Every structure is written in structure tokens, then in C-alpha cells.
Amino acid sequence: MLPAAGELLHFSEDPAIRRFTPHVAATAQQPEAYVWTVDALNAPSYWFPRQCPRVCSWGGADAPDVPRVHAVEESWLATMRATRLYAYRFAAADFEPFGERPHAHVATRAVAPLGPPVAVGDLVTVHEVHDIELRVLPELEEHFAVVRARGLEFSGIRMGNAGIGPGGPFPTRR
């Protein structure tokens, strides 16, 4: 599930959004209100349940032969399989790149999708279809440290939820 030329995507578990209004997300590190979208490079990082912690890595310009790898904790796999995720398409012209090394695109005014949302399908299968290795690990921290040490391009999303399964905190590990 990637955007077509001239489009950006927003992923949601809600299939009934008609208009997107800028807001300050609970996890925001900036005070401005935005509508967030992603391009083809960053879209795969959002093929997960919203609250699912994940580490996504790829080679980038300095290491183009390094395959893209996404990692999740074992406790989230059943939720990944059960989650119904939808992609909303937007005209790229309505958004601006966010940040010095853009990982997202934002709008500061309300925007309407180009059409109804499209179901992404099984979130494990979409990784397979796009040749992205999905690693299912007991925990993410060690993998995340390795990714950062290798100097790969990466995205660590919802890492504050790492060690917390969909049903709540993990029991203490010994």
C-alpha cells in the first residue's frame, strides 16, 4: 500500500473520516497543529496498529543494497493480524515536507481525502508483498541499538510502548 505519483497517504484504523482537521497529537514534540501524511519511502513504517512499537530500518543512499527490515515485539503479532488499517489518499500539493530530513508531510488547514479509504489488508502480508522482512522479536531495545550503531536510516515509532503489550505491561523479565 504505497501512494501513487502526486499523492501522500495517511493511515488510520478509522474508516469513516471525511475531513482531516489539523490537531496537536498527544505524542507531538512541537506545539503546532497539523494533518500528517507520508510518502512512499515512509508509508511502510505505518503498516502497523497505531499503538504498536516498531523499529523500521533501511540502507538509504549510502547503503542502497541493505534490505528494509521492520521489527515488532512478539506480543503485538496477533494484534497486527487482527487490525484493520485503512489508507487515505491526499494530493501531495496540499502538504509541505516536515523537518530538515522530511519523514512526513503536513498541512496546516483542513483537507479532504481524494476518495474513500482503501483497506490495507493483512499487515503481515503487506510486508511480504513489498519484500520487507518483518522480524518478530521478544523485545525491541537490543535490535534498535544495533540499527542505530550500524548507521542505517531508521524510524523508531511508538517506542514508549515497547515492553508493553496490547493488553498492558509485560510481566517482569528475569
Accessible surface in RSA format (square Angstrom, percent):
REM  Atomic radii and reference values for relative SASA: ProtOr
REM  Chains: A
REM  Algorithm: Lee & Richards
REM  Probe-radius: 1.40
REM  Slices: 20
REM RES _ NUM      All-atoms   Total-Side   Main-Chain    Non-polar    All polar
REM                ABS   REL    ABS   REL    ABS   REL    ABS   REL    ABS   REL
RES MET A   1    48.23  25.0  34.24  22.7  13.99  33.3  31.60  26.9  16.63  22.0
RES LEU A   2    78.54  43.7  54.20  38.8  24.34  61.2  54.20  38.1  24.34  65.5
RES PRO A   3    20.05  14.6   3.40   3.1  16.64  60.5   4.20   3.5  15.85  98.5
RES ALA A   4    61.28  56.3  45.50  70.2  15.78  35.9  56.74  79.9   4.54  12.0
RES ALA A   5   109.13 100.3  69.78 107.7  39.35  89.5  82.87 116.7  26.26  69.6
RES GLY A   6    57.69  71.1   0.00   N/A  57.69  71.1  35.44  97.2  22.25  49.8
RES GLU A   7    30.32  17.4  22.73  17.2   7.59  18.1   4.81   9.3  25.51  20.8
RES LEU A   8     8.20   4.6   8.20   5.9   0.00   0.0   8.20   5.8   0.00   0.0
RES LEU A   9     1.74   1.0   1.38   1.0   0.36   0.9   1.38   1.0   0.36   1.0
RES HIS A  10    43.13  23.6  40.90  28.4   2.23   5.7  29.99  30.9  13.14  15.3
RES PHE A  11    23.55  11.8   4.80   3.0  18.75  48.8   4.80   2.9  18.75  53.7
RES SER A  12    19.34  16.3  12.28  16.4   7.06  16.3   9.18  19.5  10.17  14.2
RES GLU A  13    80.63  46.3  61.06  46.2  19.57  46.6  22.90  44.3  57.73  47.1
RES ASP A  14    66.58  46.6  61.78  61.5   4.80  11.3  25.88  60.9  40.70  40.6
RES PRO A  15    64.92  47.3  55.95  51.0   8.96  32.6  55.98  46.2   8.93  55.5
RES ALA A  16    62.08  57.1  48.09  74.2  13.99  31.8  48.89  68.8  13.19  34.9
RES ILE A  17    43.03  24.5  36.70  27.3   6.33  15.3  41.05  29.6   1.98   5.4
RES ARG A  18   174.02  73.1 159.56  81.3  14.46  34.4  77.41 105.8  96.61  58.6
RES ARG A  19   138.73  58.2 122.63  62.5  16.09  38.3  51.17  69.9  87.56  53.1
RES PHE A  20    15.62   7.8  13.00   8.1   2.62   6.8  15.62   9.5   0.00   0.0
RES THR A  21    90.27  64.2  78.64  79.7  11.63  27.7  58.38  78.4  31.90  48.2
RES PRO A  22    26.84  19.6  13.58  12.4  13.26  48.2  13.58  11.2  13.26  82.4
RES HIS A  23   101.65  55.6  96.49  67.1   5.15  13.2  81.75  84.2  19.90  23.2
RES VAL A  24    78.03  51.3  54.71  49.5  23.31  56.2  55.25  48.0  22.78  61.8
RES ALA A  25    19.32  17.8  13.16  20.3   6.15  14.0  15.37  21.6   3.95  10.5
RES ALA A  26   114.94 105.7  64.53  99.6  50.42 114.7  77.54 109.2  37.40  99.1
RES THR A  27    89.35  63.5  65.44  66.3  23.91  57.0  61.16  82.2  28.19  42.6
RES ALA A  28    34.83  32.0   1.82   2.8  33.01  75.1   9.38  13.2  25.45  67.4
RES GLN A  29   180.22 100.8 138.32 101.1  41.90  99.8  52.32 111.4 127.89  97.0
RES GLN A  30    34.90  19.5  29.19  21.3   5.71  13.6  20.30  43.2  14.60  11.1
RES PRO A  31   113.41  82.7  90.44  82.4  22.97  83.5  98.42  81.3  14.99  93.2
RES GLU A  32    86.07  49.4  78.67  59.5   7.40  17.6  46.34  89.6  39.72  32.4
RES ALA A  33    40.77  37.5  30.64  47.3  10.13  23.0  30.64  43.1  10.13  26.8
RES TYR A  34    26.68  12.5  26.67  15.2   0.01   0.0   5.14   3.9  21.54  26.6
RES VAL A  35     4.59   3.0   2.48   2.2   2.11   5.1   4.59   4.0   0.00   0.0
RES TRP A  36    58.59  23.5  56.59  27.4   2.00   4.7  53.73  28.6   4.86   7.9
RES THR A  37     2.52   1.8   0.00   0.0   2.52   6.0   2.45   3.3   0.08   0.1
RES VAL A  38    10.50   6.9  10.50   9.5   0.00   0.0  10.50   9.1   0.00   0.0
RES ASP A  39    39.61  27.7  39.48  39.3   0.13   0.3  17.41  41.0  22.20  22.1
RES ALA A  40    49.16  45.2  42.58  65.7   6.58  15.0  42.75  60.2   6.41  17.0
RES LEU A  41    93.70  52.2  83.75  59.9   9.96  25.0  90.77  63.7   2.94   7.9
RES ASN A  42     9.51   6.6   9.51   9.2   0.00   0.0   0.49   1.2   9.03   8.7
RES ALA A  43     0.00   0.0   0.00   0.0   0.00   0.0   0.00   0.0   0.00   0.0
RES PRO A  44     7.31   5.3   7.31   6.7   0.00   0.0   7.31   6.0   0.00   0.0
RES SER A  45     1.18   1.0   1.18   1.6   0.00   0.0   1.18   2.5   0.00   0.0
RES TYR A  46    66.52  31.1  65.09  37.0   1.44   3.7  41.93  31.5  24.59  30.3
RES TRP A  47     0.18   0.1   0.18   0.1   0.00   0.0   0.18   0.1   0.00   0.0
RES PHE A  48     2.33   1.2   0.00   0.0   2.33   6.1   0.00   0.0   2.33   6.7
RES PRO A  49     4.97   3.6   4.97   4.5   0.00   0.0   4.97   4.1   0.00   0.0
RES ARG A  50   132.88  55.8 125.12  63.8   7.76  18.5  51.67  70.6  81.21  49.2
RES GLN A  51    89.34  50.0  87.96  64.3   1.38   3.3  45.93  97.8  43.41  32.9
RES CYS A  52     0.00   0.0   0.00   0.0   0.00   0.0   0.00   0.0   0.00   0.0
RES PRO A  53     0.00   0.0   0.00   0.0   0.00   0.0   0.00   0.0   0.00   0.0
RES ARG A  54     5.40   2.3   5.40   2.8   0.00   0.0   0.00   0.0   5.40   3.3
RES VAL A  55     0.04   0.0   0.04   0.0   0.00   0.0   0.04   0.0   0.00   0.0
RES CYS A  56     0.00   0.0   0.00   0.0   0.00   0.0   0.00   0.0   0.00   0.0
RES SER A  57     3.39   2.9   3.39   4.5   0.00   0.0   0.00   0.0   3.39   4.8
RES TRP A  58    25.69  10.3  25.60  12.4   0.09   0.2  23.03  12.3   2.67   4.3
RES GLY A  59     7.40   9.1   0.00   N/A   7.40   9.1   0.38   1.0   7.02  15.7
RES GLY A  60    23.66  29.2   0.00   N/A  23.66  29.2  17.93  49.2   5.73  12.8
RES ALA A  61   103.56  95.2  64.81 100.0  38.75  88.2  75.09 105.7  28.48  75.4
RES ASP A  62   148.22 103.8 111.80 111.3  36.43  86.1  39.19  92.2 109.03 108.7
RES ALA A  63    33.00  30.3  26.90  41.5   6.10  13.9  33.00  46.5   0.00   0.0
RES PRO A  64   104.77  76.4  75.63  68.9  29.14 105.9  79.94  66.0  24.83 154.3
RES ASP A  65   137.86  96.6 111.18 110.7  26.68  63.1  41.89  98.6  95.97  95.7
RES VAL A  66    37.40  24.6  28.32  25.6   9.07  21.9  30.06  26.1   7.33  19.9
RES PRO A  67    88.69  64.6  76.93  70.1  11.75  42.7  87.88  72.6   0.80   5.0
RES ARG A  68    33.03  13.9  26.86  13.7   6.17  14.7  21.40  29.2  11.63   7.0
RES VAL A  69    11.51   7.6  11.51  10.4   0.00   0.0  11.51  10.0   0.00   0.0
RES HIS A  70     0.00   0.0   0.00   0.0   0.00   0.0   0.00   0.0   0.00   0.0
RES ALA A  71     0.00   0.0   0.00   0.0   0.00   0.0   0.00   0.0   0.00   0.0
RES VAL A  72     0.00   0.0   0.00   0.0   0.00   0.0   0.00   0.0   0.00   0.0
RES GLU A  73     1.19   0.7   1.19   0.9   0.00   0.0   0.06   0.1   1.13   0.9
RES GLU A  74   100.11  57.5  88.92  67.3  11.19  26.6  26.89  52.0  73.22  59.8
RES SER A  75    43.40  36.7  19.00  25.4  24.40  56.2  32.11  68.4  11.29  15.8
RES TRP A  76    14.03   5.6  14.03   6.8   0.00   0.0  14.03   7.5   0.00   0.0
RES LEU A  77    55.04  30.7  55.04  39.4   0.00   0.0  55.04  38.7   0.00   0.0
RES ALA A  78    78.22  71.9  66.13 102.1  12.09  27.5  72.50 102.1   5.72  15.2
RES THR A  79    38.64  27.5  34.47  34.9   4.17   9.9  26.29  35.3  12.35  18.7
RES MET A  80     0.00   0.0   0.00   0.0   0.00   0.0   0.00   0.0   0.00   0.0
RES ARG A  81   128.73  54.1 108.22  55.2  20.52  48.9  44.87  61.3  83.86  50.8
RES ALA A  82    80.86  74.3  51.22  79.0  29.64  67.4  61.22  86.2  19.64  52.0
RES THR A  83    21.94  15.6   8.63   8.8  13.30  31.7  10.01  13.4  11.93  18.0
RES ARG A  84   181.46  76.2 171.53  87.4   9.93  23.6  49.37  67.5 132.09  80.1
RES LEU A  85     6.17   3.4   4.63   3.3   1.54   3.9   4.63   3.3   1.54   4.2
RES TYR A  86    38.29  17.9  38.29  21.8   0.00   0.0  16.25  12.2  22.04  27.2
RES ALA A  87     0.48   0.4   0.38   0.6   0.10   0.2   0.38   0.5   0.10   0.3
RES TYR A  88     0.14   0.1   0.14   0.1   0.00   0.0   0.14   0.1   0.00   0.0
RES ARG A  89    75.35  31.6  74.85  38.2   0.50   1.2  25.26  34.5  50.08  30.4
RES PHE A  90     1.25   0.6   1.21   0.8   0.04   0.1   1.25   0.8   0.00   0.0
RES ALA A  91    29.85  27.4  27.88  43.0   1.97   4.5  28.46  40.1   1.38   3.7
RES ALA A  92    33.04  30.4  27.55  42.5   5.49  12.5  27.84  39.2   5.20  13.8
RES ALA A  93   100.54  92.4  59.81  92.3  40.73  92.7  72.57 102.2  27.97  74.1
RES ASP A  94    55.01  38.5  42.40  42.2  12.60  29.8   4.21   9.9  50.80  50.7
RES PHE A  95    11.78   5.9   0.03   0.0  11.76  30.6   0.81   0.5  10.98  31.4
RES GLU A  96   117.93  67.7 117.93  89.2   0.00   0.0  49.49  95.7  68.44  55.9
RES PRO A  97    76.21  55.5  59.10  53.9  17.10  62.2  59.10  48.8  17.10 106.3
RES PHE A  98    44.36  22.2  43.02  26.6   1.33   3.5  44.36  26.9   0.00   0.0
RES GLY A  99    51.79  63.9   0.00   N/A  51.79  63.9  30.54  83.8  21.25  47.6
RES GLU A 100   179.77 103.2 142.40 107.7  37.37  89.0  62.86 121.6 116.91  95.5
RES ARG A 101   174.24  73.2 156.88  80.0  17.36  41.3  77.18 105.5  97.05  58.8
RES PRO A 102    61.64  44.9  44.14  40.2  17.50  63.6  44.28  36.6  17.37 107.9
RES HIS A 103    89.15  48.7  87.26  60.7   1.89   4.8  61.43  63.3  27.72  32.3
RES ALA A 104     4.57   4.2   3.33   5.1   1.24   2.8   3.46   4.9   1.11   2.9
RES HIS A 105    27.95  15.3  27.95  19.4   0.00   0.0  23.09  23.8   4.86   5.7
RES VAL A 106    10.35   6.8   8.80   8.0   1.55   3.7   8.80   7.6   1.55   4.2
RES ALA A 107     4.27   3.9   0.38   0.6   3.89   8.9   4.27   6.0   0.00   0.0
RES THR A 108   103.36  73.5  78.07  79.1  25.29  60.3  46.49  62.4  56.86  86.0
RES ARG A 109   136.46  57.3 131.73  67.2   4.73  11.3  70.31  96.1  66.15  40.1
RES ALA A 110    26.27  24.2  18.76  28.9   7.52  17.1  18.76  26.4   7.52  19.9
RES VAL A 111     4.73   3.1   1.67   1.5   3.06   7.4   4.73   4.1   0.00   0.0
RES ALA A 112    53.21  48.9  36.87  56.9  16.34  37.2  36.87  51.9  16.34  43.3
RES PRO A 113    23.51  17.1   7.62   6.9  15.88  57.7   7.62   6.3  15.88  98.7
RES LEU A 114    89.23  49.7  54.81  39.2  34.41  86.5  58.77  41.3  30.46  82.0
RES GLY A 115    20.44  25.2   0.00   N/A  20.44  25.2  18.05  49.5   2.39   5.4
RES PRO A 116   107.50  78.3  97.94  89.3   9.56  34.8 103.88  85.8   3.62  22.5
RES PRO A 117    27.80  20.3  10.40   9.5  17.39  63.2  10.40   8.6  17.39 108.1
RES VAL A 118    63.86  42.0  60.49  54.8   3.37   8.1  63.86  55.5   0.00   0.0
RES ALA A 119    65.14  59.9  47.47  73.3  17.67  40.2  47.47  66.9  17.67  46.8
RES VAL A 120    16.75  11.0   0.00   0.0  16.75  40.4   0.00   0.0  16.75  45.4
RES GLY A 121    41.67  51.4   0.00   N/A  41.67  51.4  38.27 105.0   3.40   7.6
RES ASP A 122    53.07  37.2  35.12  35.0  17.94  42.4  27.97  65.8  25.10  25.0
RES LEU A 123     0.04   0.0   0.00   0.0   0.04   0.1   0.00   0.0   0.04   0.1
RES VAL A 124    13.74   9.0  13.65  12.4   0.09   0.2  13.65  11.9   0.09   0.2
RES THR A 125    62.19  44.2  62.19  63.0   0.00   0.0  43.56  58.5  18.62  28.2
RES VAL A 126    12.47   8.2   9.59   8.7   2.88   6.9  12.03  10.4   0.44   1.2
RES HIS A 127     0.41   0.2   0.41   0.3   0.00   0.0   0.41   0.4   0.00   0.0
RES GLU A 128   114.21  65.6  97.94  74.1  16.26  38.7  46.70  90.3  67.50  55.1
RES VAL A 129   106.08  69.8  77.36  70.0  28.72  69.2  85.76  74.5  20.32  55.1
RES HIS A 130    62.70  34.3  41.94  29.2  20.76  53.1  30.71  31.6  31.99  37.2
RES ASP A 131   129.17  90.5 102.60 102.1  26.57  62.8  36.79  86.6  92.38  92.1
RES ILE A 132    13.63   7.8   7.80   5.8   5.83  14.0   8.48   6.1   5.14  14.0
RES GLU A 133    83.67  48.0  71.57  54.1  12.10  28.8  40.87  79.0  42.80  34.9
RES LEU A 134    34.46  19.2   9.64   6.9  24.82  62.4   9.64   6.8  24.82  66.8
RES ARG A 135    91.57  38.4  87.30  44.5   4.27  10.2  22.57  30.8  69.00  41.8
RES VAL A 136    55.39  36.4  30.67  27.8  24.71  59.6  30.67  26.7  24.71  67.0
RES LEU A 137    42.07  23.4  42.07  30.1   0.00   0.0  42.07  29.5   0.00   0.0
RES PRO A 138    77.89  56.8  75.61  68.9   2.28   8.3  76.15  62.9   1.74  10.8
RES GLU A 139    77.19  44.3  72.65  55.0   4.54  10.8  20.59  39.8  56.60  46.2
RES LEU A 140     0.51   0.3   0.00   0.0   0.51   1.3   0.00   0.0   0.51   1.4
RES GLU A 141    95.46  54.8  93.50  70.7   1.96   4.7  55.79 107.9  39.67  32.4
RES GLU A 142   132.73  76.2 124.77  94.4   7.96  19.0  45.51  88.0  87.22  71.2
RES HIS A 143    22.29  12.2  16.51  11.5   5.78  14.8  12.83  13.2   9.46  11.0
RES PHE A 144    22.91  11.5  22.91  14.2   0.00   0.0  22.91  13.9   0.00   0.0
RES ALA A 145    46.96  43.2  42.16  65.1   4.80  10.9  43.48  61.2   3.48   9.2
RES VAL A 146    76.59  50.4  74.22  67.2   2.37   5.7  76.59  66.5   0.00   0.0
RES VAL A 147     3.96   2.6   3.95   3.6   0.01   0.0   3.96   3.4   0.00   0.0
RES ARG A 148   108.44  45.5  90.54  46.2  17.90  42.6  39.34  53.8  69.10  41.9
RES ALA A 149    92.55  85.1  49.41  76.2  43.14  98.1  62.13  87.5  30.42  80.6
RES ARG A 150   148.49  62.3 114.50  58.4  33.99  80.9  42.52  58.1 105.97  64.2
RES GLY A 151    65.79  81.1   0.00   N/A  65.79  81.1  33.79  92.7  32.01  71.7
RES LEU A 152    18.62  10.4  10.44   7.5   8.19  20.6  11.46   8.0   7.16  19.3
RES GLU A 153    59.20  34.0  55.33  41.9   3.87   9.2  11.38  22.0  47.82  39.0
RES PHE A 154    86.48  43.3  62.84  38.9  23.64  61.5  62.84  38.1  23.64  67.7
RES SER A 155    27.87  23.5  22.99  30.7   4.88  11.2  13.45  28.6  14.41  20.2
RES GLY A 156    32.14  39.6   0.00   N/A  32.14  39.6   0.78   2.2  31.35  70.2
RES ILE A 157    21.90  12.5  19.05  14.2   2.85   6.9  21.90  15.8   0.00   0.0
RES ARG A 158    48.12  20.2  32.30  16.5  15.82  37.7  15.54  21.2  32.58  19.7
RES MET A 159    36.27  18.8  24.08  15.9  12.18  29.0  24.56  20.9  11.70  15.5
RES GLY A 160    71.98  88.8   0.00   N/A  71.98  88.8  44.90 123.2  27.07  60.6
RES ASN A 161    36.31  25.0  36.16  34.9   0.15   0.4   3.60   8.7  32.71  31.6
RES ALA A 162    24.05  22.1   6.32   9.7  17.73  40.3   6.62   9.3  17.43  46.2
RES GLY A 163    26.68  32.9   0.00   N/A  26.68  32.9  18.82  51.6   7.86  17.6
RES ILE A 164    70.76  40.3  70.74  52.7   0.02   0.1  70.74  50.9   0.02   0.1
RES GLY A 165     6.85   8.4   0.00   N/A   6.85   8.4   3.69  10.1   3.16   7.1
RES PRO A 166    65.08  47.4  29.09  26.5  35.99 130.8  32.69  27.0  32.39 201.3
RES GLY A 167    85.67 105.7   0.00   N/A  85.67 105.7  44.87 123.1  40.80  91.4
RES GLY A 168    23.26  28.7   0.00   N/A  23.26  28.7  17.95  49.2   5.31  11.9
RES PRO A 169   115.28  84.0  94.45  86.1  20.83  75.7  94.45  78.0  20.83 129.5
RES PHE A 170    41.69  20.9  24.64  15.3  17.06  44.4  25.19  15.3  16.50  47.2
RES PRO A 171   115.85  84.4  99.98  91.1  15.87  57.7 112.70  93.0   3.15  19.6
RES THR A 172   119.36  84.9  89.80  91.0  29.56  70.4  61.49  82.6  57.86  87.5
RES ARG A 173   126.24  53.0  98.18  50.0  28.06  66.8  63.79  87.2  62.45  37.9
RES ARG A 174   267.61 112.4 186.02  94.8  81.60 194.3 105.37 144.0 162.25  98.3
END  Absolute sums over single chains surface
CHAIN  1 A     9612.1       7309.1       2303.0       5549.8       4062.3
END  Absolute sums over all chains
TOTAL          9612.1       7309.1       2303.0       5549.8       4062.3
